[in-house]
Amino acid sequence: MEYIYAALLLHNAGKDINEENVKTVLSAAGIEADDARVKALVAALDGVDIEEAISKAAVAPVAAAPAAAAAAAAPAVEEEAEEEAEEEKEESGMAGLGALFG
């Protein structure tokens, strides 16, 4: 994450996102930069419109929140249904045993 934050900080400051600048930001934060990760980040961001990516990322979670909440609630509903079915099964089993001895 630190590498992405460094790139965002550079973007916000209007600086070029290149290997030297990313390493400088990371070292200023007390982080030892991994050359391979820095190169990969710079290569991945080459040609990316960061403003557009930020605006899309800011909108996506808002739209996804209701769907995520519904998905999180689904397992609880399934568990309740399974528990009720199990209780009914136990009750019917007890009635069957009563018929054997009654």
C-alpha positions as CSV (number, residue, x, y, z in Angstrom):
1,M,0.0,0.0,0.0
2,E,2.8,2.4,0.8
3,Y,3.9,2.3,-2.9
4,I,0.4,3.3,-4.0
5,Y,0.2,6.0,-1.4
6,A,3.6,7.4,-2.6
7,A,2.3,7.5,-6.2
8,L,-0.9,9.2,-5.1
9,L,1.1,11.7,-3.1
10,L,3.3,12.5,-6.1
11,H,0.2,12.8,-8.3
12,N,-1.5,15.2,-5.8
13,A,1.7,17.3,-5.6
14,G,1.8,17.5,-9.4
15,K,5.1,15.6,-9.7
16,D,6.1,12.9,-12.1
17,I,5.5,9.4,-11.0
18,N,8.8,7.8,-11.8
19,E,11.1,5.4,-10.0
20,E,13.3,8.1,-8.4
21,N,10.4,10.2,-7.1
22,V,8.6,7.1,-5.6
23,K,11.8,6.0,-3.9
24,T,12.3,9.5,-2.5
25,V,8.8,9.6,-1.0
26,L,9.2,6.1,0.4
27,S,12.5,6.9,2.0
28,A,11.1,10.1,3.5
29,A,8.5,8.0,5.1
30,G,11.1,5.7,6.5
31,I,10.4,2.8,4.2
32,E,13.1,0.9,2.4
33,A,12.0,0.8,-1.2
34,D,12.1,-2.5,-3.1
35,D,13.4,-1.7,-6.6
36,A,11.3,-4.4,-8.3
37,R,8.1,-3.2,-6.7
38,V,8.9,0.4,-7.6
39,K,9.5,-0.5,-11.2
40,A,6.3,-2.6,-11.3
41,L,4.3,0.3,-9.9
42,V,5.7,2.9,-12.3
43,A,5.1,0.5,-15.3
44,A,1.6,-0.3,-14.1
45,L,0.7,3.4,-13.8
46,D,2.2,4.3,-17.2
47,G,-0.6,5.8,-19.3
48,V,-3.2,5.6,-16.5
49,D,-5.4,8.6,-15.9
50,I,-5.2,8.7,-12.1
51,E,-7.9,11.3,-11.7
52,E,-10.3,9.1,-13.7
53,A,-9.3,6.0,-11.7
54,I,-9.9,7.9,-8.4
55,S,-13.3,9.1,-9.5
56,K,-14.4,5.6,-10.6
57,A,-13.1,4.1,-7.3
58,A,-14.9,6.7,-5.2
59,V,-18.3,5.9,-6.9
60,A,-18.0,2.1,-7.0
61,P,-18.1,1.4,-3.2
62,V,-21.3,3.5,-2.8
63,A,-23.1,1.4,-5.4
64,A,-21.7,-1.9,-4.1
65,A,-22.6,-1.3,-0.4
66,P,-26.3,-2.4,-0.6
67,A,-25.3,-5.5,-2.5
68,A,-22.6,-6.4,-0.1
69,A,-24.9,-5.9,2.9
70,A,-27.5,-8.2,1.2
71,A,-24.8,-10.8,0.5
72,A,-23.6,-10.7,4.1
73,A,-27.2,-11.2,5.4
74,A,-27.9,-14.2,3.2
75,P,-25.8,-16.8,5.1
76,A,-27.6,-15.8,8.4
77,V,-31.0,-16.4,6.8
78,E,-29.8,-19.8,5.5
79,E,-28.5,-20.8,8.9
80,E,-31.8,-19.9,10.5
81,A,-33.7,-22.0,8.0
82,E,-31.3,-24.9,8.5
83,E,-31.7,-24.7,12.3
84,E,-35.5,-24.7,12.0
85,A,-35.4,-27.7,9.7
86,E,-33.2,-29.5,12.1
87,E,-35.5,-28.8,15.1
88,E,-38.5,-30.0,13.2
89,K,-36.6,-33.1,12.2
90,E,-35.7,-33.8,15.9
91,E,-39.3,-33.2,17.0
92,S,-40.8,-35.6,14.4
93,G,-38.1,-38.2,15.4
94,M,-39.2,-38.0,19.0
95,A,-42.9,-38.4,18.0
96,G,-41.9,-41.6,16.1
97,L,-40.1,-43.0,19.2
98,G,-43.2,-42.3,21.3
99,A,-45.3,-44.4,19.0
100,L,-43.0,-47.3,19.5
101,F,-43.4,-47.3,23.3
102,G,-46.8,-45.8,23.6
